[in-house]
Amino acid sequence: MSRTLNDAYIVAVARTPVGKAPRGAFRAARPDTLLAHALSSVLARAPTLDPAAVDDVIAGCAMPEYEQGMNVARIGVLLAGLPDTVAGMTVNRFCSSGLNAVSIAADRIRTGEADVLIAAGTESMSMIPMLGRLSLNAEVFARDENLGIAYGMGLTAEQVAARWKVSRDDQDAFALESHRRALAAQAAGEFDAEIAPIAVRERRPDLATGRVSERETNVAKDEGPRADTSAEGLAKLRPVFAAKGSVTAGNSSQMSDGAAAVIVASQAAIRAHGLTPLARFAGYAVGGVAPEIMGVGPLAAIPKVLRTTGLALADIDWIELNEAFAAQSLAVIRDLGMDPARVNPLGGAIALGHPLGATGAIRTATIVEGLKRRGGRWGMVTMCVGTGMGAAGVFERV
């Protein structure tokens, strides 16, 4: 028996600024603390919503272990002061974890299981290394076809650069443009509506006095964009993943810390709680590619989500394509024939940072507020995902 799906709407978004790891503003801030701030901030932006009406909180995290283990979603819920009745679940699809959280929340609303959920993401790359603290299964190395699982992200970017013939000059030019756009966006206040400034406290011992001093800093903007980035400076950087490669620290995404939260609600909840919809969740898709070229994962996911939503790429006004590396971003843009002007108009992860499992939720906040501010009907958040996956979500401004 067929059933009509309900619509799911984004009614509020909030994110922390993105800090540089491992020595940025959030180097000592726990990921559950960052998540709690995002949760309490997003609820403050929907003041007519009783927090007790939230059916569940779903938080993405790419490395849910150690400081961000123990079901970080539920810990964040409790630290944020939400009622004990509000549950929490942590999900992991590596870099697309935050976007997957939005999709799961929307699907539960679309099937009628829930009316109000919060989708979120959090990641501290200052506290948890890129690949976590776990070792690979030895069977990965038993067969050649599995070796790609063990490739580091940078090596996969080198594979993509070689196969798609993306030059070093093009990668550096793409990186420079990412910083230029991000700096212009910051100067114009483009991120102000989505960012919830956060005060961080740092304690340091004073050996001279034998006392511990405490300093509080208010963090209100992303730390990544650099005004001193130049073509000359980028050209001087050495490849870091392959001796004769083209992928450098300058044309790769930055390691980062951050969190974001998005309230997703049904039409019934919008009416009952006096909420204002910002965007409708239109669809989500994932796909797989060979692990050694994981960066082109969006090539598998984007056509899927366009088919399910009945859209063409030309219909999408704003594309947030996560810049894991300039090489993979350019490969995807060229292969699909994307309009570069519509891709990351405010800069991307090369300048703004990439806190792994939080990025999908962060970029959802960016695109929802961006469409509201600049106009346009359709937006897409898409990214490559470790071990050879891609994800894409589509939103419609209302």
Buried (B, 14 or more C-beta within 10 A) or exposed (E): EEEEEBBBBBBBBBBBBBBBBBEBBBBBBBBBBBBBBBBBBBBEBBEEBEBEBBBBBBBBBBBBBBBBBEBBBBBBBBBBEBEEEBBBBBBBBBBBBBBBBBBBBBBBBBEEEBBBBBBBBBBBBBBBEBBBEEEEEEEEEEEEEBEBBBBEBBBBBBBBBBEBEBEBEBBBBBBBBBBBBBBBBBEEEBBBBBBBEBEBEEEEEEEEEEEEEEEEEEBBBBBBBBEEBEEEEBEEBEBBBBEEBBBBBBBBBBBBBBBBBBBBBBBEBBEBBEBEBBBBBBBBBBBBBBBBBBBBBBBBBBBBBBEEBEBEBEEBBBBBBBBBBBBBBBBBBBEBEBEBEBBBBBBBBBBBBBBBBBBBBBBBBBBBBBBBEEEBBBBBBBBBBBBBBBBBBBBBBB
